[in-house]
């Protein structure tokens, strides 16, 4: 029977079950959220930069396939984050604040090093920036520097030179028949003088004033003590930055010795045709005929006749057509120097000298090269250290020491405050106090200056020729020109030239082999 106690017990059990289900649902939701979040590069929180760096590095490894890797030691190739977006190698991502990372300062670069390739992943997102370095092998990642045990070498590929005659129409322009016109691009132009007039003269006067020299004519001079003051001067430090100097490297020339190569020659087969001739000879011929016939009767009285057959042998000439088989001869051609066997088993050959091959390559230290074969040039750049030099500034009269110990100074010579007359300057300065003085002023040493009271004055007057707008000053005239333009005359002619190209194919449609070959390096193969 149902009662109040059963009701309370059932409610408590149901509440416990509901709580357990809620806890289980929350646990499963958190587990699914973490699992899905690990696959999404666009996250928030302090680990977003680390995750974005990982996705950029993976995209870089996918992008740099064998054909995109650098070739020469020290050479660097780079792809920016913007390039990866454009090539759809990866999808755009943002930083922890939801802002886009720098597409141009963020990049993945690969450098050719001794042990394979070094990949640098550089990421800049707002104020956060960092990079990772990862060592790649000849192509794949090499754990624990295992690439040191790999042997890598370049494929040697033979290329053939081809040529063909190329014809093209060349268009030219001329001004034939246009007297006085000159060609300018596709037009003929003539410039004519339209007007000429005198320029306007502008006068500019400039006055320069200097203190005149003072000379004592009369009075009593009292020599005063000149004040000598030491002035320390600042040493001039000149920093010459380090510079990158080009160093030419010697090309490595490798020549292989010439070899003897066997060349099989085609056997010369000479066959005479079958002939027919008449062949006659004497043969025995047996002639038969009947002779010696007798007749007799048998017991019945019937008559019978018998004859014996007579033969004779005679010789007669018999002729018939006989086919004489042709003959086949096997021989070696003139160029053959060796042979073996005979008849259908005859073999012929000779030996030719194959010239040694010469290859040109750059030494390990080279990071740059141009040209190939005999025109190959190799070089690398060497950066010199910055240098600092120490010197004294202008006006220095005394110095001591050198380098970082250099000291510079000069002395100033001045008159005391009660001096009213001086002579000389610098170390030759003499200071006086003159009583009852009569002074005289002059401009000695001031070329072109005239005395004006206690000053020396020089007045300079200059003239400037000015033309109106549209006019050009030429000599003493302002000239104005007009221009007449006509379409140039067009002429076309066909020119032929020989075009050359190298190919790995042995035949090219429309091209002819020149007979020249070269060996180039292909991709790097590592074992």
Protein Blocks (a to p, Z undefined) as FASTA:
>chain_A
ZZfklmmmmmmmmmmmmmmmmmmmmmmmmmmmmmmmmmpmbdgdjklmmmmmmmmmmmmm
mmmgfklpcfbghiacdddfklmmmnomaccdddfkopacdfklgccdddddfklpaddd
dddehjbccdddddddfkbccehhlmmmpccddddddddddddddddddddddfehiahi
acehjaccddddfbdcdddddddddddddddddddfbdcddddddddddddddddddddd
dddddddddddddddddddddddddddddddddddddddddddddddddehiaddddfko
pacdddddddddddddddddddddddddddddfklcbdedehjllccddddddddddddd
ddfklcbdedehjllccdddddddddddddddehiabdedehjlbccddddddddfkbcb
dedehjllccdddehiacdddfehiahiacehjaccdddddddddddehiacehjaccdd
ddddddddddddddddddddddfbfbdehiacehiacddddddddZZ
